[in-house]
Amino acid sequence: MIFADTVQHLTDRYLWAMAFSALLYSAVRLTEAYGLWHQKQWAKWFGVLSGAMYIPVELIAIMRVATWPKVTVLVINAGIVGYLAYALWRSRRDGKLD
């Protein structure tokens, strides 16, 4: 019933906006993945920044209602951001800049 009600209130403008947003998000993630796969320095920075921007949102969600899945997502995301930040620090320390 909820889905049927939601579908009735969708407009073409809303659907196009959602489709464009999904396309833009996919393009950003594909660009990041390409750069990381090819070990580009800019992709590490991009990954740190794009991953870190979700941490405050995840923390707010946990403060509202803490659940294991939310905590797990936060821990995994923080681990990825931490690893990329460490890789950046190590490459600057060793002088290996792309």
Buried (B, 14 or more C-beta within 10 A) or exposed (E): EEEEEEEEEEEEEEEEEEEEEEEEEEEEEEBBEEBBEEEBBEBBBBBBEBBBEBEEEBEEBBEEEEEEEBEEBBEEBBEBBEBBBEBBEEBEEEEEEE
